Amino acid sequence: MMKAAVLGATGSVGQIFVQLLSGHPWFEVSVVAASERSTGLKYSEAAKWRIPTPIPKNVSDLDVVDIEPKAVKNTEDVDVVFSALPAEVAGKVEESFAEAGYVVVSNASSHRMDPDVPLMNPEVNCNHVCLIDEQRRRRKWSGAIVTNPNCSATVLTLSLKPIHDEFGIERIIVSTMQAISGAGYPGVASLDIVDNVIPFIRNEEEKMQNETLKVFGSPSKPAEFKVSASCHRVPTLDGHMEAVFVEPKREADPESVVAAMEKFVGEPQKLGLPTAPAKPVVVRREEDRPQTRLDRMEGGGMSVVVGRVRKDLTLMGVKYVVLGHNTIRGAAGCGILNAEYLKAKKYL
Ligand SMILES: NC(=O)c1ccc[n+]([C@@H]2O[C@H](COP(=O)([O-])OP(=O)(O)OC[C@H]3O[C@@H](n4cnc5c(N)ncnc54)[C@H](OP(=O)(O)O)[C@@H]3O)[C@@H](O)[C@H]2O)c1
């Protein structure tokens, strides 16, 4: 077993890391780190556990340590570091871990757009892993930072991948309905979100647009199609839904788009990685699916669910609805799948 540290282990995404890594065949959590509010406490005392299954036994009694390489090293010799830190603190901290020789798999936005840092949604662009070699050369460190996209960009790019491969993309318009848990804990105040929709999420539209182009580009150059995003917070707990409108490069009717999505598998499926869902893109044919409550756990929360694929006469292409679990596929699950891919390719 490889030993893992989770930075930001007490937060919304950190808890999902702890839960998904419990019983994982390759990685086990042996260090948990968080802010000074939590250090010195047992994990079970520090984490306000909000997952309906109990805290995994092997993690419950761990002492929470500082988010510093020294504090982690003094606790356990770990092989991989998962970061679920807020962007404001992640930047420097992740660099210090990479400099100390650790491979950091991060959910934070701090390094996503660095030209030498892979921004990987594994079924879509795991070929970007080669940026690690350039990163190590440039920054003269033996560790590395690998990031996964923002939750809504992860859901979007996975659903677009079969269309991109078969028909090319000229432009996309996307409108999101994003769950409350996307804002972390305690997130949006209940008095703001109950019985309400908030048509603004700071920096989210820019992230969706820029990250989508980086993911679909070559490792050294972003893609050149056009993306326009409008992002909205809605009163669901987990699961981001997105209405997507695509103008493909080559003519694509709804049936051929559905066929491309249904047959799509990526490298993680071909390699048989433990967290890879059998079907990364699941298509529902009912007129009223996907639905957040019914479909967000498809593929253990690692698949995205597409429905209502139909002609779009404005962009002369197709439009559809996609749903993905924001803290699983859109965060910790995607990070774990990236780590599995790094191990399969001997970067870990
Ligand atoms: N939620 C999502 O759906 C989602 C999806 C994709 C990516 N992300 C990204 O994942 C990261 C974590 O998000 P989250 O939703 O889990 O946030 P969160 O619930 O607010 O958790 C933040 C975690 O970071 C720790 N932390 C906060 N300030 C710190 C500091 N100054 N020093 C050390 N540790 C500190 C907290 O520790 P304490 O408990 O000790 O305060 C907690 O463990 C963010 O970068 C976010 O943008 C989130």
The ligand as an SDF file (V2000), in Angstrom:
LIG
                    3D

 48 52  0  0  0  0  0  0  0  0999 V2000
  -16.4720   21.7030   -2.9250 N   0  0  0  0  0  0  0  0  0  0  0  0
  -16.3220   21.3680   -4.1990 C   0  0  0  0  0  0  0  0  0  0  0  0
  -17.2720   20.8940   -4.8600 O   0  0  0  0  0  0  0  0  0  0  0  0
  -14.9980   21.5520   -4.8700 C   0  0  0  0  0  0  0  0  0  0  0  0
  -14.8610   21.0360   -6.1470 C   0  0  0  0  0  0  0  0  0  0  0  0
  -13.6390   21.1750   -6.8100 C   0  0  0  0  0  0  0  0  0  0  0  0
  -12.5910   21.8140   -6.1800 C   0  0  0  0  0  0  0  0  0  0  0  0
  -12.7600   22.3390   -4.9420 N   0  0  0  0  0  0  0  0  0  0  0  0
  -11.5900   22.9860   -4.3240 C   0  0  0  0  0  0  0  0  0  0  0  0
  -11.1100   22.1380   -3.2720 O   0  0  0  0  0  0  0  0  0  0  0  0
  -10.5440   22.9350   -2.2150 C   0  0  0  0  0  0  0  0  0  0  0  0
  -11.2320   22.5900   -0.9070 C   0  0  0  0  0  0  0  0  0  0  0  0
  -12.6080   22.9460   -1.0060 O   0  0  0  0  0  0  0  0  0  0  0  0
  -13.6680   22.5690    0.1240 P   0  0  0  0  0  0  0  0  0  0  0  0
  -14.9870   22.7790   -0.5130 O   0  0  0  0  0  0  0  0  0  0  0  0
  -13.3630   21.2430    0.7220 O   0  0  0  0  0  0  0  0  0  0  0  0
  -13.3640   23.7010    1.2430 O   0  0  0  0  0  0  0  0  0  0  0  0
  -13.6790   23.6850    2.8190 P   0  0  0  0  0  0  0  0  0  0  0  0
  -14.8280   22.8060    3.1160 O   0  0  0  0  0  0  0  0  0  0  0  0
  -13.7490   25.1120    3.2090 O   0  0  0  0  0  0  0  0  0  0  0  0
  -12.3460   23.0250    3.4900 O   0  0  0  0  0  0  0  0  0  0  0  0
  -11.1150   23.6840    3.5390 C   0  0  0  0  0  0  0  0  0  0  0  0
  -10.0570   22.8270    4.2120 C   0  0  0  0  0  0  0  0  0  0  0  0
   -8.8110   23.5440    4.2030 O   0  0  0  0  0  0  0  0  0  0  0  0
   -8.3860   23.7960    5.5500 C   0  0  0  0  0  0  0  0  0  0  0  0
   -7.8730   25.1810    5.6660 N   0  0  0  0  0  0  0  0  0  0  0  0
   -8.5560   26.3320    5.4950 C   0  0  0  0  0  0  0  0  0  0  0  0
   -7.7520   27.4070    5.7070 N   0  0  0  0  0  0  0  0  0  0  0  0
   -6.5420   26.9020    6.0220 C   0  0  0  0  0  0  0  0  0  0  0  0
   -5.2910   27.4900    6.3760 C   0  0  0  0  0  0  0  0  0  0  0  0
   -5.1260   28.8190    6.4260 N   0  0  0  0  0  0  0  0  0  0  0  0
   -4.2560   26.6700    6.6390 N   0  0  0  0  0  0  0  0  0  0  0  0
   -4.3990   25.3170    6.5990 C   0  0  0  0  0  0  0  0  0  0  0  0
   -5.5650   24.6980    6.2840 N   0  0  0  0  0  0  0  0  0  0  0  0
   -6.6180   25.4810    6.0000 C   0  0  0  0  0  0  0  0  0  0  0  0
   -9.6030   23.6040    6.4290 C   0  0  0  0  0  0  0  0  0  0  0  0
   -9.1570   23.2130    7.7170 O   0  0  0  0  0  0  0  0  0  0  0  0
   -9.9940   23.5370    9.0880 P   0  0  0  0  0  0  0  0  0  0  0  0
  -11.1060   22.5430    9.1440 O   0  0  0  0  0  0  0  0  0  0  0  0
   -8.9590   23.3120   10.1320 O   0  0  0  0  0  0  0  0  0  0  0  0
  -10.4750   24.9410    8.9680 O   0  0  0  0  0  0  0  0  0  0  0  0
  -10.3240   22.4880    5.6740 C   0  0  0  0  0  0  0  0  0  0  0  0
   -9.7200   21.2450    5.9870 O   0  0  0  0  0  0  0  0  0  0  0  0
  -10.7300   24.3990   -2.6520 C   0  0  0  0  0  0  0  0  0  0  0  0
   -9.5580   24.8480   -3.2900 O   0  0  0  0  0  0  0  0  0  0  0  0
  -11.8820   24.3190   -3.6400 C   0  0  0  0  0  0  0  0  0  0  0  0
  -11.9010   25.3790   -4.5560 O   0  0  0  0  0  0  0  0  0  0  0  0
  -13.9320   22.2050   -4.2580 C   0  0  0  0  0  0  0  0  0  0  0  0
  1  2  1  0
  2  3  2  0
  2  4  1  0
  4  5  1  0
  4 48  2  0
  5  6  2  0
  6  7  1  0
  7  8  2  0
  8  9  1  0
  8 48  1  0
  9 10  1  0
  9 46  1  0
 10 11  1  0
 11 12  1  0
 11 44  1  0
 12 13  1  0
 13 14  1  0
 14 15  2  0
 14 16  1  0
 14 17  1  0
 17 18  1  0
 18 19  2  0
 18 20  1  0
 18 21  1  0
 21 22  1  0
 22 23  1  0
 23 24  1  0
 23 42  1  0
 24 25  1  0
 25 26  1  0
 25 36  1  0
 26 27  1  0
 26 35  1  0
 27 28  2  0
 28 29  1  0
 29 30  1  0
 29 35  2  0
 30 31  1  0
 30 32  2  0
 32 33  1  0
 33 34  2  0
 34 35  1  0
 36 37  1  0
 36 42  1  0
 37 38  1  0
 38 39  2  0
 38 40  1  0
 38 41  1  0
 42 43  1  0
 44 45  1  0
 44 46  1  0
 46 47  1  0
M  CHG  2   8   1  16  -1
M  END
$$$$
